[in-house]
Amino acid sequence: MDVNETATKRIVIKIGSSSLTSRLGDISRRKLERLVDEVVKLKDEGHEVLLVSSGAVAAGYRRLGCLNRPTTLAEKQAAASIGQGLLMESYSERFISHGYTASQILITRSDFSDRDRYHNIRNTINVLLDRGIIPIVNENDTVTVERLKFGDNDTLSAKVAGLVDADQLIILSDIDGLYTEDPRKNPEAQLLTKVNEITQEIEDSAGESGSEVGTGGMRSKIDAVKIAMASGISSFLGNATSSNIIHKAVAGIARGTYFIPENNEFNLDTKRQWIAFHSGPEGVIVVTNKAKKGIDELKSLYPTGIRYVSGRFKKGSVVRIKDLDGNEVGLGVSNYSSKQLIKIKGFTSDELTDLGPEEAINNNDLVCHTRLAVPIH
């Protein structure tokens, strides 16, 4: 395993609801304490650790008076408002007993889609990590509406890992890792211990989680791993109940699946991660076949290569780039407003004169679909 056991790392750990709650749906103090103790062991060794923790709804719905996990949005949010406090109280008490301080960060997808807020979150987390604090991140389930949700904490953990330039993402759940088939249906299924690329075969083999209190199945975990790999981050998927799982995962000796990106040529920097995974595209630019080829080669897009412009957007907005057949080519930050682009589409650099930059979209502000093994937006 390509893991340096002695080097200190920045590690993001995603803990699923089933890894924290009892069969009755309440917080299992035994499970939480065991996981916290493992995190403390990493901290004692000098690693920086950030948790993305599920469990707020699962911890709170019985206190709300529900016999089963709520199904309506209002009840879920009410349960989360109770459970989030209980969850943080349990975390804080245990970390403090070891001499460490935990902090709470509640975010929504809109916090990531706004570039200023995105950088603000990044700066805040970096300060916390630099000061030895253990940030505990969760989606703000109490106020988030469905259209603004990350979807699940698997996805959130991968995006947070990219945000903070993590060295490793560890996803803990109630499964041992990625199998060739669903092991509950086929006892002969084989555990994949190392994956360097998410192939279509792997996508097809992804089943669903059997947990009653979680929301993310194997499909969401694969999607999360793809986001991490596109950002050049190694990931691990394993069973939270396995002995010393976190420490072994960091050391590279845990039972589970290690996802290690081998091709670093197309890794996304922080700016391109924001464009690809967080921004809200506001318009569409349709380009010629020649311009499409240039974008595939990560070259800048010039007005001469633009055929059509649709939607209303300002200069600096993220836009979708499509070919003449309507296929999405990528995303980019436009140097012009939609009104300006409509006027100058087809112009050569000489014809632009003093109208503005030569490039409609600079290659540094461009994300190309063909360079990624993961869908964007």
URHUPE-V212220 format. One record per residue. N is the residue number from 1. RES is the residue in one small letter. SS is DSSP state (helix for helix, strand for strand, loop for the rest). Layout:
BEGIN
n: [N	N]
res: [RES	RES]
ss: [SS	SS]
END
This chain:
BEGIN
n: [1	2	3	4	5	6	7	8	9	10	11	12	13	14	15	16	17	18	19	20	21	22	23	24	25	26	27	28	29	30	31	32	33	34	35	36	37	38	39	40	41	42	43	44	45	46	47	48	49	50	51	52	53	54	55	56	57	58	59	60	61	62	63	64	65	66	67	68	69	70	71	72	73	74	75	76	77	78	79	80	81	82	83	84	85	86	87	88	89	90	91	92	93	94	95	96	97	98	99	100	101	102	103	104	105	106	107	108	109	110	111	112	113	114	115	116	117	118	119	120	121	122	123	124	125	126	127	128	129	130	131	132	133	134	135	136	137	138	139	140	141	142	143	144	145	146	147	148	149	150	151	152	153	154	155	156	157	158	159	160	161	162	163	164	165	166	167	168	169	170	171	172	173	174	175	176	177	178	179	180	181	182	183	184	185	186	187	188	189	190	191	192	193	194	195	196	197	198	199	200	201	202	203	204	205	206	207	208	209	210	211	212	213	214	215	216	217	218	219	220	221	222	223	224	225	226	227	228	229	230	231	232	233	234	235	236	237	238	239	240	241	242	243	244	245	246	247	248	249	250	251	252	253	254	255	256	257	258	259	260	261	262	263	264	265	266	267	268	269	270	271	272	273	274	275	276	277	278	279	280	281	282	283	284	285	286	287	288	289	290	291	292	293	294	295	296	297	298	299	300	301	302	303	304	305	306	307	308	309	310	311	312	313	314	315	316	317	318	319	320	321	322	323	324	325	326	327	328	329	330	331	332	333	334	335	336	337	338	339	340	341	342	343	344	345	346	347	348	349	350	351	352	353	354	355	356	357	358	359	360	361	362	363	364	365	366	367	368	369	370	371	372	373	374	375	376	377]
res: [m	d	v	n	e	t	a	t	k	r	i	v	i	k	i	g	s	s	s	l	t	s	r	l	g	d	i	s	r	r	k	l	e	r	l	v	d	e	v	v	k	l	k	d	e	g	h	e	v	l	l	v	s	s	g	a	v	a	a	g	y	r	r	l	g	c	l	n	r	p	t	t	l	a	e	k	q	a	a	a	s	i	g	q	g	l	l	m	e	s	y	s	e	r	f	i	s	h	g	y	t	a	s	q	i	l	i	t	r	s	d	f	s	d	r	d	r	y	h	n	i	r	n	t	i	n	v	l	l	d	r	g	i	i	p	i	v	n	e	n	d	t	v	t	v	e	r	l	k	f	g	d	n	d	t	l	s	a	k	v	a	g	l	v	d	a	d	q	l	i	i	l	s	d	i	d	g	l	y	t	e	d	p	r	k	n	p	e	a	q	l	l	t	k	v	n	e	i	t	q	e	i	e	d	s	a	g	e	s	g	s	e	v	g	t	g	g	m	r	s	k	i	d	a	v	k	i	a	m	a	s	g	i	s	s	f	l	g	n	a	t	s	s	n	i	i	h	k	a	v	a	g	i	a	r	g	t	y	f	i	p	e	n	n	e	f	n	l	d	t	k	r	q	w	i	a	f	h	s	g	p	e	g	v	i	v	v	t	n	k	a	k	k	g	i	d	e	l	k	s	l	y	p	t	g	i	r	y	v	s	g	r	f	k	k	g	s	v	v	r	i	k	d	l	d	g	n	e	v	g	l	g	v	s	n	y	s	s	k	q	l	i	k	i	k	g	f	t	s	d	e	l	t	d	l	g	p	e	e	a	i	n	n	n	d	l	v	c	h	t	r	l	a	v	p	i	h]
ss: [loop	loop	loop	loop	loop	loop	loop	loop	loop	strand	strand	strand	strand	strand	strand	loop	helix	helix	helix	loop	strand	loop	loop	loop	loop	loop	strand	loop	helix	helix	helix	helix	helix	helix	helix	helix	helix	helix	helix	helix	helix	helix	helix	helix	loop	loop	loop	strand	strand	strand	strand	strand	strand	loop	loop	helix	helix	helix	helix	helix	loop	loop	loop	loop	loop	loop	loop	loop	loop	loop	loop	loop	helix	helix	helix	helix	helix	helix	helix	helix	helix	helix	helix	helix	helix	helix	helix	helix	helix	helix	helix	helix	helix	helix	helix	helix	helix	loop	loop	loop	loop	strand	strand	strand	strand	strand	strand	loop	helix	helix	helix	helix	helix	loop	helix	helix	helix	helix	helix	helix	helix	helix	helix	helix	helix	helix	helix	helix	helix	helix	loop	loop	loop	strand	strand	strand	strand	strand	strand	loop	loop	loop	loop	loop	loop	helix	helix	helix	loop	loop	loop	loop	helix	helix	helix	helix	helix	helix	helix	helix	helix	helix	helix	loop	loop	loop	loop	strand	strand	strand	strand	strand	strand	loop	loop	loop	loop	loop	strand	loop	loop	loop	loop	loop	loop	loop	loop	loop	loop	loop	strand	loop	loop	strand	strand	loop	loop	loop	loop	helix	helix	helix	helix	helix	helix	loop	loop	loop	loop	loop	loop	loop	loop	loop	loop	loop	loop	helix	helix	helix	helix	helix	helix	helix	helix	helix	helix	helix	helix	helix	loop	loop	loop	strand	strand	strand	strand	strand	strand	loop	loop	loop	loop	loop	helix	helix	helix	helix	helix	helix	helix	loop	loop	loop	loop	loop	strand	strand	strand	loop	loop	loop	loop	loop	loop	loop	loop	loop	loop	helix	helix	helix	helix	helix	helix	helix	helix	helix	loop	loop	loop	loop	loop	strand	strand	strand	strand	loop	helix	helix	helix	helix	helix	helix	helix	helix	loop	loop	loop	loop	strand	strand	helix	helix	helix	strand	strand	strand	strand	strand	loop	loop	loop	loop	loop	loop	loop	strand	strand	strand	strand	strand	loop	loop	loop	loop	loop	strand	strand	strand	strand	strand	strand	loop	loop	loop	loop	helix	helix	helix	helix	helix	helix	helix	loop	loop	loop	loop	helix	helix	helix	helix	loop	loop	loop	loop	loop	loop	strand	strand	strand	loop	helix	helix	helix	strand	strand	strand	helix	helix	helix	loop	loop	loop	loop	loop	loop]
END
